[in-house]
Amino acid sequence: MAKQKEITLPLLPLRGLLVYPTMVLHLDVGRDRSVQALEKAMVDDQYIFLTTQKDMNIDEPGVDDFYKMGTLTKVKQMLKLPNGTIRVLVEGIQRAEISGFTNEEKFYEVNIFTHEDSEKKESETEALMRTLLNYFEQYIKLSKKVSAETYSTVSDIDEPGRLADIVASHLPLKMKEKQNVLETLDIKERLQLVIQTINNEKEVLNLEKKIGQRVKRSMERTQKEYYLREQMKAIQKELGDKEGKTGEIEELTQRIAEAEMPESVEKTVLKELGRYEKVPTSSAESSVIRNYIEWLVSLPWSAQTEDDLDIKNAEEILNRDHFGLEKVKERVLEYLAVQKLTQSLRGPILCLAGPPGVGKTSLAKSVAESLGRHFVRVSLGGVRDESEIRGHRRTYVGAMPGRIIQGMKKAGTINPVFLLDEIDKMSSDFRGDPSSAMLEVLDPEQNSNFSDHYIEETYDLSKVMFIATANDLSTIPGPLRDRMEIITIAGYTELEKVNIAKNHLLPKQIKENGLTKAQLQVREDALQAVVRYYTREAGVRGLERQLATLCRKTAKVIVSGEKKRVVITEKNIEDFLGKRKFRYGQAETENQVGVATGLAYTSVGGDTLQIEVSLSPGKGKLVLTGKLGDVMKESAQAAFSYVRSKAVDLKLEENFHEKYDIHIHVPEGAVPKDGPSAGITIATALVSALTGREIRREVGMTGEITLRGRVLPIGGLKEKTLSAHRAGLTTIILPQDNEKDIDDIPESVRKDLKFVPVSHIEEVLETALVGERSESK
């Protein structure tokens, strides 16, 4: 390549365009500087220097914004267009390079020196030219953008440099790559550069062709499936099967879209829907897949009710439906208050524990109403199979989700009040341990990812407010009990029962038996008589049954025409309910020797227990009867040992244990009795029998005894106190450590009783026994 002398020419900058030598093409010129440079060239000898801008977005380029290497061209033709733009026809002459700028005011004028290609051809150059032509021919066959006639024109070029330039001008190269070809002055290097570039383009075109074929095959398959589906629809239509599988698929697809499932679940259900579409309807698998899809679509994934956070309204609803139960109401109102402040709170897990009939289930319904949430109840009584909670795997015939998922489907929202009724009645056997399966449900840290074997997708239970009910907490496994907030509901007092009967039970029974308030009137003294003499329970179920009996008897009287209105009082209550079933107050009518009244806690609430001790000549044999459990037998042994060790202090006969057989009996022998709270009662009865001192008839007692005579704390004080009050006792002896529990006892009961906290058996004897030892007794 020979370098020639410098010449001075106007510069015309190009944007997004490059002109190779020997190329002829049209240009549109619009910028002022470019127009003036063009006019200068036309005034002189029509030669102008063209070079490309490095950044095509710059409107006013500076001296550093051009490539130094450009093309010396001649303006062949110039035409002014109506919009002021000038269209020119230029022909590339030679490569040229800027050596300096001479004018930068109105237009750029530069000194350039040209480069001329060598015309000398060598065998290597010839080989490179043939290779380039061969590659260019292959490229034209692959590309649809270059015509076959172009190859005929190019193949006639003998000059190697010109051949490289013309081929490069037909390739879809970036501006930097085109400039690189222009700046390559050595002919062999230029040919090799263009060969490498065209080879890369061939590989890209081959890849595009493969991708295009794959897309075409995919489109053909899709079109084929579409065509077949349309045919199937037409066939179904002709057969009258308008609600066939196709319509079902469309319906399920719409329901999936509306369910607002998590992305992973939606992906799974759409995959199953695709399987369902391909499986024949007659196949057994078809119904299995259909049921699975139906369950996933029917579950609430995002629908939820908005909590009613009006605390006053919630309090009114709870007070309207339930009399008493202050602790539970307070807990619900606390939950509402915290949620109102935080606007986000995991559902609490409450366990309402108490005897049957105290209103645990109905209270849960009231909680749901006060929160404005949907309510769903699941009974766990007798559940002994783990799959009842976690569901069956779909491999089994007749598989179904567990009761938790079934309950959520029934609720229809992700934040219902979910009642787990009779959670203490679950049992374990060879089929599994359902109480262990409940651990995941009732753990606030785990239940946001609850896994059901049938659904196989994690389900969020964290927004559910779980309320469990139980009669006996001792039968609930420790880990499960630890996950719940225990709220104990004791039995009702007599005053509460009368209020419940008057405001809730009686109006309900009057309505259910077809009566009106005008036809039946039950006076308050009659309600009190029903509570005292016809029921003995912690709850109010028996009370409701007795009131139902009153309503039925009244209905018979009115229908037979005997009376139009019935008024029931304490005087005529026996005419409707018969003779009294219970004696109100079980306290002894007079003081007794060897008979102490203990207070017990049973599964149906509190109860009073008579413990009798009798002495007979013998050899110190200790007999225990009354179907006592191991704990009560041990309490009796401890009490006997204490009395023996304190024989001198208690002024007992020497060696009394060698002279008498001692028989300790707890009446109602058919009823099993057990529990650690009869120690001081047995000891008091023993001392009374051995000393002949009477025990006060109005005193009831509860507490466990140690061999040293210390009195240990007990549980269920409220329930025991209610039973004592019901039995007519007026003094309660309780352990010193239980003094704090007195506040839980209703005020109406507390004011009628005297509480004596004790820490040692001597204090018990001092309070319970009357007078000194009597030989005659």
BANU-636712 format. One line per field, with one value per residue (C-alpha): residue number from 1; residue in three letters; x, y, z. Coordinates in steps of 0.2 Angstrom, whole numbers. Each point is the difference from the previous one (the first is absolute). Example, Ala and Ser with C-alpha at 12.3 -4.5 7.8 and 13.67 -1.06 7.14 Angstrom:
nr: c(1 2)
rest: c(ALA SER)
px: c(62 6)
py: c(-22 17)
pz: c(39 -3)
//
This chain:
nr: c(1 2 3 4 5 6 7 8 9 10 11 12 13 14 15 16 17 18 19 20 21 22 23 24 25 26 27 28 29 30 31 32 33 34 35 36 37 38 39 40 41 42 43 44 45 46 47 48 49 50 51 52 53 54 55 56 57 58 59 60 61 62 63 64 65 66 67 68 69 70 71 72 73 74 75 76 77 78 79 80 81 82 83 84 85 86 87 88 89 90 91 92 93 94 95 96 97 98 99 100 101 102 103 104 105 106 107 108 109 110 111 112 113 114 115 116 117 118 119 120 121 122 123 124 125 126 127 128 129 130 131 132 133 134 135 136 137 138 139 140 141 142 143 144 145 146 147 148 149 150 151 152 153 154 155 156 157 158 159 160 161 162 163 164 165 166 167 168 169 170 171 172 173 174 175 176 177 178 179 180 181 182 183 184 185 186 187 188 189 190 191 192 193 194 195 196 197 198 199 200 201 202 203 204 205 206 207 208 209 210 211 212 213 214 215 216 217 218 219 220 221 222 223 224 225 226 227 228 229 230 231 232 233 234 235 236 237 238 239 240 241 242 243 244 245 246 247 248 249 250 251 252 253 254 255 256 257 258 259 260 261 262 263 264 265 266 267 268 269 270 271 272 273 274 275 276 277 278 279 280 281 282 283 284 285 286 287 288 289 290 291 292 293 294 295 296 297 298 299 300 301 302 303 304 305 306 307 308 309 310 311 312 313 314 315 316 317 318 319 320 321 322 323 324 325 326 327 328 329 330 331 332 333 334 335 336 337 338 339 340 341 342 343 344 345 346 347 348 349 350 351 352 353 354 355 356 357 358 359 360 361 362 363 364 365 366 367 368 369 370 371 372 373 374 375 376 377 378 379 380 381 382 383 384 385 386 387 388 389 390 391 392 393 394 395 396 397 398 399 400 401 402 403 404 405 406 407 408 409 410 411 412 413 414 415 416 417 418 419 420 421 422 423 424 425 426 427 428 429 430 431 432 433 434 435 436 437 438 439 440 441 442 443 444 445 446 447 448 449 450 451 452 453 454 455 456 457 458 459 460 461 462 463 464 465 466 467 468 469 470 471 472 473 474 475 476 477 478 479 480 481 482 483 484 485 486 487 488 489 490 491 492 493 494 495 496 497 498 499 500 501 502 503 504 505 506 507 508 509 510 511 512 513 514 515 516 517 518 519 520 521 522 523 524 525 526 527 528 529 530 531 532 533 534 535 536 537 538 539 540 541 542 543 544 545 546 547 548 549 550 551 552 553 554 555 556 557 558 559 560 561 562 563 564 565 566 567 568 569 570 571 572 573 574 575 576 577 578 579 580 581 582 583 584 585 586 587 588 589 590 591 592 593 594 595 596 597 598 599 600 601 602 603 604 605 606 607 608 609 610 611 612 613 614 615 616 617 618 619 620 621 622 623 624 625 626 627 628 629 630 631 632 633 634 635 636 637 638 639 640 641 642 643 644 645 646 647 648 649 650 651 652 653 654 655 656 657 658 659 660 661 662 663 664 665 666 667 668 669 670 671 672 673 674 675 676 677 678 679 680 681 682 683 684 685 686 687 688 689 690 691 692 693 694 695 696 697 698 699 700 701 702 703 704 705 706 707 708 709 710 711 712 713 714 715 716 717 718 719 720 721 722 723 724 725 726 727 728 729 730 731 732 733 734 735 736 737 738 739 740 741 742 743 744 745 746 747 748 749 750 751 752 753 754 755 756 757 758 759 760 761 762 763 764 765 766 767 768 769 770 771 772 773 774 775 776 777)
rest: c(MET ALA LYS GLN LYS GLU ILE THR LEU PRO LEU LEU PRO LEU ARG GLY LEU LEU VAL TYR PRO THR MET VAL LEU HIS LEU ASP VAL GLY ARG ASP ARG SER VAL GLN ALA LEU GLU LYS ALA MET VAL ASP ASP GLN TYR ILE PHE LEU THR THR GLN LYS ASP MET ASN ILE ASP GLU PRO GLY VAL ASP ASP PHE TYR LYS MET GLY THR LEU THR LYS VAL LYS GLN MET LEU LYS LEU PRO ASN GLY THR ILE ARG VAL LEU VAL GLU GLY ILE GLN ARG ALA GLU ILE SER GLY PHE THR ASN GLU GLU LYS PHE TYR GLU VAL ASN ILE PHE THR HIS GLU ASP SER GLU LYS LYS GLU SER GLU THR GLU ALA LEU MET ARG THR LEU LEU ASN TYR PHE GLU GLN TYR ILE LYS LEU SER LYS LYS VAL SER ALA GLU THR TYR SER THR VAL SER ASP ILE ASP GLU PRO GLY ARG LEU ALA ASP ILE VAL ALA SER HIS LEU PRO LEU LYS MET LYS GLU LYS GLN ASN VAL LEU GLU THR LEU ASP ILE LYS GLU ARG LEU GLN LEU VAL ILE GLN THR ILE ASN ASN GLU LYS GLU VAL LEU ASN LEU GLU LYS LYS ILE GLY GLN ARG VAL LYS ARG SER MET GLU ARG THR GLN LYS GLU TYR TYR LEU ARG GLU GLN MET LYS ALA ILE GLN LYS GLU LEU GLY ASP LYS GLU GLY LYS THR GLY GLU ILE GLU GLU LEU THR GLN ARG ILE ALA GLU ALA GLU MET PRO GLU SER VAL GLU LYS THR VAL LEU LYS GLU LEU GLY ARG TYR GLU LYS VAL PRO THR SER SER ALA GLU SER SER VAL ILE ARG ASN TYR ILE GLU TRP LEU VAL SER LEU PRO TRP SER ALA GLN THR GLU ASP ASP LEU ASP ILE LYS ASN ALA GLU GLU ILE LEU ASN ARG ASP HIS PHE GLY LEU GLU LYS VAL LYS GLU ARG VAL LEU GLU TYR LEU ALA VAL GLN LYS LEU THR GLN SER LEU ARG GLY PRO ILE LEU CYS LEU ALA GLY PRO PRO GLY VAL GLY LYS THR SER LEU ALA LYS SER VAL ALA GLU SER LEU GLY ARG HIS PHE VAL ARG VAL SER LEU GLY GLY VAL ARG ASP GLU SER GLU ILE ARG GLY HIS ARG ARG THR TYR VAL GLY ALA MET PRO GLY ARG ILE ILE GLN GLY MET LYS LYS ALA GLY THR ILE ASN PRO VAL PHE LEU LEU ASP GLU ILE ASP LYS MET SER SER ASP PHE ARG GLY ASP PRO SER SER ALA MET LEU GLU VAL LEU ASP PRO GLU GLN ASN SER ASN PHE SER ASP HIS TYR ILE GLU GLU THR TYR ASP LEU SER LYS VAL MET PHE ILE ALA THR ALA ASN ASP LEU SER THR ILE PRO GLY PRO LEU ARG ASP ARG MET GLU ILE ILE THR ILE ALA GLY TYR THR GLU LEU GLU LYS VAL ASN ILE ALA LYS ASN HIS LEU LEU PRO LYS GLN ILE LYS GLU ASN GLY LEU THR LYS ALA GLN LEU GLN VAL ARG GLU ASP ALA LEU GLN ALA VAL VAL ARG TYR TYR THR ARG GLU ALA GLY VAL ARG GLY LEU GLU ARG GLN LEU ALA THR LEU CYS ARG LYS THR ALA LYS VAL ILE VAL SER GLY GLU LYS LYS ARG VAL VAL ILE THR GLU LYS ASN ILE GLU ASP PHE LEU GLY LYS ARG LYS PHE ARG TYR GLY GLN ALA GLU THR GLU ASN GLN VAL GLY VAL ALA THR GLY LEU ALA TYR THR SER VAL GLY GLY ASP THR LEU GLN ILE GLU VAL SER LEU SER PRO GLY LYS GLY LYS LEU VAL LEU THR GLY LYS LEU GLY ASP VAL MET LYS GLU SER ALA GLN ALA ALA PHE SER TYR VAL ARG SER LYS ALA VAL ASP LEU LYS LEU GLU GLU ASN PHE HIS GLU LYS TYR ASP ILE HIS ILE HIS VAL PRO GLU GLY ALA VAL PRO LYS ASP GLY PRO SER ALA GLY ILE THR ILE ALA THR ALA LEU VAL SER ALA LEU THR GLY ARG GLU ILE ARG ARG GLU VAL GLY MET THR GLY GLU ILE THR LEU ARG GLY ARG VAL LEU PRO ILE GLY GLY LEU LYS GLU LYS THR LEU SER ALA HIS ARG ALA GLY LEU THR THR ILE ILE LEU PRO GLN ASP ASN GLU LYS ASP ILE ASP ASP ILE PRO GLU SER VAL ARG LYS ASP LEU LYS PHE VAL PRO VAL SER HIS ILE GLU GLU VAL LEU GLU THR ALA LEU VAL GLY GLU ARG SER GLU SER LYS)
px: c(0 8 -2 -3 3 -12 -15 -12 -19 -16 -6 -18 -3 -12 -11 -3 7 17 6 13 10 -8 -17 -14 -14 -13 2 -12 9 -10 12 6 19 -3 -9 13 14 -10 -2 19 4 -12 9 17 2 -14 11 -4 6 -13 3 -12 -4 5 -17 -14 -11 11 -7 15 15 17 17 2 -17 6 9 17 -2 -13 -3 4 -15 -7 -17 -8 -17 -9 -19 -9 -16 -15 3 17 10 13 1 17 7 18 14 13 18 13 4 6 6 -2 17 -7 -14 2 -17 -13 -11 -15 5 14 15 14 16 0 12 -7 5 -1 -2 14 -5 13 -8 9 -6 -4 -11 -8 -4 -8 -10 -7 -4 -9 -10 -5 -5 -10 -9 -5 -5 -11 -9 -3 -5 -16 7 12 -5 8 4 11 12 1 6 12 8 6 11 18 7 2 -1 -16 -7 2 -8 -15 -4 2 -13 -13 2 -11 15 0 8 16 3 -3 13 12 -1 3 15 8 12 10 -10 3 -5 -16 -4 3 -10 -15 1 -1 -14 -10 3 -7 -15 -3 1 -13 -11 1 -6 -14 -5 0 -10 -12 -3 -3 -13 -8 -2 -7 -12 -5 -3 -10 -10 -3 -6 -11 -8 -3 -8 -11 -5 -4 -11 -9 -2 -6 -12 -8 -2 -8 14 1 6 13 18 5 -13 6 18 -5 -10 15 12 -10 -3 19 3 -13 7 16 11 18 11 6 -17 -7 14 -4 -19 3 11 -13 -13 11 0 -18 -3 10 -7 -16 -15 -3 17 -1 15 -11 -12 15 8 -16 -4 18 -2 -17 7 14 -12 -13 12 2 17 -2 -18 -2 -13 4 0 -12 11 -14 4 -16 -11 10 -3 -18 -2 10 -10 -16 3 9 -2 16 16 9 18 -5 -8 15 12 -10 -1 19 2 -11 9 18 -6 -7 17 11 -11 9 -1 1 -16 1 -3 -12 -5 -17 1 -14 -14 -14 -14 9 -1 17 -6 -14 13 12 -15 -2 18 -1 -15 8 15 -10 8 -7 -2 4 0 9 -4 16 -9 5 13 13 8 14 -7 -16 11 13 -10 3 13 -8 7 -14 -17 -13 14 -6 8 0 -13 10 1 -19 -4 9 -9 -16 5 4 12 18 -4 -15 -3 4 -8 9 -13 4 19 2 -10 13 8 15 2 9 -7 10 0 -12 5 18 -7 -9 17 3 -17 1 18 0 18 -5 -18 4 7 -12 2 -15 4 -14 3 19 2 4 -16 1 -10 8 -15 -12 -6 0 -12 1 -12 4 -8 16 17 9 -4 8 19 12 7 -17 -6 16 -5 -17 -5 -11 -15 -9 -19 -7 -18 -13 -6 -19 -2 8 -11 -16 5 5 -16 -11 9 6 -6 -19 -3 8 -10 -16 3 5 -15 -12 -5 0 5 -18 -4 14 7 13 3 18 -3 -5 16 9 -9 4 19 0 -11 0 18 17 13 14 -8 -18 -5 -10 -8 -5 -8 -10 -6 -5 -10 -10 -3 -6 -12 -6 -3 -11 -10 -4 -3 -12 -10 2 8 5 15 11 10 13 6 10 -17 -6 17 -3 -16 11 17 -5 8 16 15 14 1 7 15 9 7 -3 -15 11 18 7 15 11 -9 9 -6 13 -1 4 2 -8 -1 -18 6 2 -8 -1 7 -4 14 -4 11 -5 9 -2 10 14 19 3 -6 -4 -14 -4 -16 -10 9 15 14 18 2 -14 7 17 -9 -8 16 9 -14 0 19 -1 -13 10 16 -10 -10 7 -3 -18 -3 -4 1 17 2 -17 5 3 -17 -12 -3 -3 -12 0 -15 -5 -19 -6 12 -5 7 19 9 18 10 12 -11 -8 15 -6 -18 6 11 -14 -12 13 4 -18 -4 15 -3 -19 0 -14 3 -9 -14 2 18 7 18 13 19 13 10 19 7 5 -17 3 -15 4 -10 -13 -9 -18 -4 -13 -10 2 -6 -15 -5 3 -12 -13 1 -3 17 6 18 14 17 12 19 10 7 -17 -5 4 -14 -14 -1 -6 -16 -15 -5 -17 8 14 -11 -9 16 14 17 13 17 11 18 0 -12 0 -9 -13 -4 -1 -13 -10 -1 -12 4 12 2 -16 2 -18 1)
py: c(0 16 17 15 19 10 9 12 -5 5 -14 -7 -10 -15 -8 -18 -2 -4 1 -12 4 -4 1 11 5 14 11 12 16 11 8 17 -4 -15 11 13 -13 -7 17 3 -17 4 17 -8 -16 -10 -11 -2 -10 -12 -7 -8 8 -11 4 2 9 16 14 11 -11 7 -4 -15 -8 -6 -16 6 -13 4 1 12 2 9 8 -6 8 12 4 11 -7 10 -2 8 -16 -3 -17 -4 -14 -4 -12 -7 3 -5 -3 16 5 17 8 16 13 17 7 -3 16 -2 -18 -12 0 -12 -5 -18 -12 -15 -18 -10 -19 -10 -9 -13 -18 -14 -18 2 15 -10 -14 12 8 -18 -4 16 -2 -18 6 14 -12 -11 16 5 -17 1 19 6 18 -1 -5 -13 14 8 -15 1 18 -3 -16 11 11 -3 13 -9 16 5 -17 0 18 -5 -16 9 13 -14 -8 6 6 13 17 -4 -16 9 13 -13 -7 18 3 -17 6 -17 -9 -18 5 9 -16 -11 12 0 -20 -1 12 -9 -17 7 6 -17 -9 13 -3 -19 2 12 -14 -13 10 5 -18 -4 14 -6 -17 6 11 -14 -11 14 3 -19 -1 15 -8 -16 9 9 -16 -8 15 -2 -18 3 13 -12 -13 12 -1 19 -2 -13 -1 16 11 -7 4 18 1 -7 12 15 -6 -2 17 7 -10 11 -14 1 -2 -17 -7 8 -8 -17 1 5 -15 -11 8 -4 -18 0 6 -14 -14 -8 3 -19 -2 -2 12 14 1 0 15 9 -2 7 15 3 0 12 12 -1 5 18 6 19 4 6 10 17 -1 11 9 9 -6 7 -10 -16 2 3 -16 -11 7 -3 -18 -5 4 0 -8 16 -7 -6 16 10 -10 3 18 1 -9 13 15 -6 -4 17 8 -12 -4 -16 -14 -19 -9 -5 -18 -1 -15 1 -13 -4 -12 -4 12 16 8 -3 -4 14 12 -3 4 16 4 -2 11 14 -1 0 -16 -16 -15 -18 -14 -17 -13 -10 -12 -18 5 -13 0 13 1 8 15 0 -9 -15 -1 0 -18 -7 -3 12 12 16 15 1 8 16 3 -5 13 13 -4 1 17 8 12 -1 8 -9 -4 -19 -10 -16 -8 -14 1 -11 -14 -4 -17 -10 -17 -10 11 15 14 14 11 1 5 14 7 8 7 8 7 18 -2 -14 1 13 -15 -13 -15 -12 -17 2 18 -2 19 10 10 15 -2 14 12 -12 2 -17 -4 -17 -7 -13 -8 -8 8 -14 -11 12 -4 13 6 4 8 11 8 6 14 -9 10 -10 2 -6 -4 13 6 -1 18 -2 -15 9 15 -12 -9 16 9 -14 -17 3 12 -13 -15 10 4 -18 -7 11 11 19 10 3 -18 -5 10 -8 10 3 -11 -14 2 -1 -15 -9 5 -6 -16 -7 2 -2 4 13 5 3 -14 -9 16 3 -18 4 17 -10 -12 15 7 -17 -2 17 -3 -16 11 13 -12 -10 16 -1 17 14 6 -9 8 -11 5 -9 -7 -9 -5 -18 -1 2 -8 -13 -2 8 -9 7 7 18 1 -16 7 -12 6 -2 -2 -18 -10 -8 8 14 10 1 10 -9 5 -11 0 8 14 0 -12 -3 -16 -8 -10 -12 -8 -14 -9 -18 -12 -8 0 16 -5 15 -3 12 -1 10 -4 12 3 -2 19 -1 -16 8 16 -12 -9 17 7 -16 1 18 -4 -14 11 13 -11 8 17 -4 -9 -17 -17 -7 -14 4 -8 -16 0 5 -4 17 0 15 1 12 -2 -3 -14 -3 17 0 13 6 16 9 10 -11 -2 13 -7 -18 6 11 -15 -12 12 3 -19 -3 14 0 19 5 8 16 -3 16 -2 -7 -2 -4 -2 -13 -5 -5 -12 16 7 14 4 1 10 -7 4 4 11 10 -16 -8 16 1 -18 4 16 -11 -13 13 1 16 -2 -6 -6 2 0 16 -1 1 16 9 -10 7 15 -11 -5 10 14 -7 -17 8 11 -15 -10 1 -5 -7 -1 -13 -6 -14 -14 7 16 -11 -10 16 6 -16 -9 5 -2 -12 -19 -9 -18 -4 5)
pz: c(0 -6 10 -12 3 11 -6 8 -2 9 13 -1 16 -2 14 0 -18 -7 -19 -6 -16 -16 8 -7 11 4 15 8 7 12 13 -3 2 -12 -13 0 -2 -15 -8 2 -8 -15 -2 -1 -9 8 11 18 15 8 18 13 17 15 8 -12 13 0 -10 1 -1 5 -7 11 -4 -17 -6 -7 -15 -13 -18 -14 -11 -14 -1 -15 2 12 2 12 7 5 19 -2 0 -13 -8 -8 -10 5 -7 12 -8 13 18 8 18 9 4 7 0 -10 3 14 -1 -13 -5 3 -12 1 -6 -6 -8 -11 0 -16 0 -8 -16 2 1 8 1 19 -4 -14 12 12 -13 -5 18 3 -16 6 17 -7 -12 15 10 -14 0 19 0 -8 0 -14 -18 -11 -13 13 0 -19 1 14 -8 -15 11 -3 13 17 10 -9 2 19 0 -10 9 17 -6 -3 18 15 10 14 -4 10 -10 -16 5 5 -18 -7 11 -5 -13 -3 -14 7 18 -7 -10 16 11 -12 -2 19 1 -13 8 17 -9 -8 17 6 -15 3 18 -5 -13 13 13 -14 -4 18 2 -16 6 16 -9 -11 15 9 -16 -1 18 -3 -15 8 15 -11 -9 17 5 -17 3 18 -6 -13 13 12 13 2 19 -4 5 -10 8 17 -4 -4 16 10 -8 4 18 2 -7 13 15 2 5 4 -16 5 3 -16 -9 7 -3 -18 -3 7 -11 -15 6 3 -18 -8 11 -7 10 2 9 19 1 -8 15 12 -9 -1 19 3 -11 8 17 -4 -9 14 14 5 -4 2 4 18 10 7 19 9 12 10 18 7 -13 3 19 -3 -10 13 14 -9 -4 17 18 10 -9 3 -3 -18 -4 6 -10 -16 3 3 -17 -9 9 -5 -18 -1 5 -10 -15 -1 12 -1 5 19 4 15 10 9 14 11 4 -13 -2 5 -17 -8 -17 -1 7 -15 -11 9 -2 -19 -1 11 -12 -16 -5 -8 13 -3 12 -1 13 5 12 -4 -13 0 -17 -4 -18 7 4 -14 -14 -10 -14 -17 -4 11 -7 7 6 8 8 19 11 1 -19 -1 13 -9 -16 10 8 -17 7 6 17 8 18 0 14 4 11 13 -3 16 -8 -13 2 -7 -7 -13 -14 7 13 -5 15 -7 -17 8 7 -18 -1 17 0 -5 -6 -12 -6 -13 -10 5 -11 -5 -7 -13 -5 0 -1 16 6 11 17 9 -2 7 18 7 15 8 13 13 15 8 -3 8 -16 -12 -3 7 -16 -7 16 -1 -16 6 11 14 6 13 1 17 3 3 16 5 -4 -17 -4 4 -11 -14 1 1 -14 -12 3 4 -15 -11 6 -1 -18 -4 8 -10 16 2 16 3 1 12 15 11 16 6 16 -11 -10 16 5 -16 2 18 1 -18 -7 7 -13 -4 -16 -6 -11 13 4 -18 0 15 -8 -16 11 8 -18 -6 15 -3 -19 5 13 -13 -15 11 4 19 1 -12 11 12 14 9 17 14 7 -15 -8 6 -10 -16 5 13 17 4 -7 11 17 -1 11 5 16 15 11 16 4 -2 7 -14 -14 -10 -15 -14 -16 -16 -18 -13 -19 2 12 19 13 18 7 17 8 14 12 12 14 5 12 -10 -3 -9 -17 -12 -12 -15 -10 -12 -16 4 -13 4 5 13 7 2 8 13 4 2 12 10 2 5 13 7 1 10 11 16 -6 -5 17 -8 8 1 -13 -7 -17 9 8 -14 -18 -9 -15 -12 -12 -13 -4 -18 -2 -19 -4 -3 11 -1 1 12 11 13 12 13 -1 4 14 8 -1 7 15 3 1 11 12 0 -5 -11 -17 -4 -12 -10 -4 -16 -4 -14 1 -1 16 2 13 10 0 -13 -11 -19 -13 -11 -17 -4 15 -9 -5 17 8 -11 5 18 -1 -9 14 13 8 7 5 -12 6 -14 -2 4 -18 -8 9 -16 -10 11 -11 -14 9 -4 13 2 7 9 11 7 5 12 -6 12 -9 10 -2 13 5 18 -7 -9 16 10 -13 -4 17 14 19 8 0 5 6 -3 -18)
//
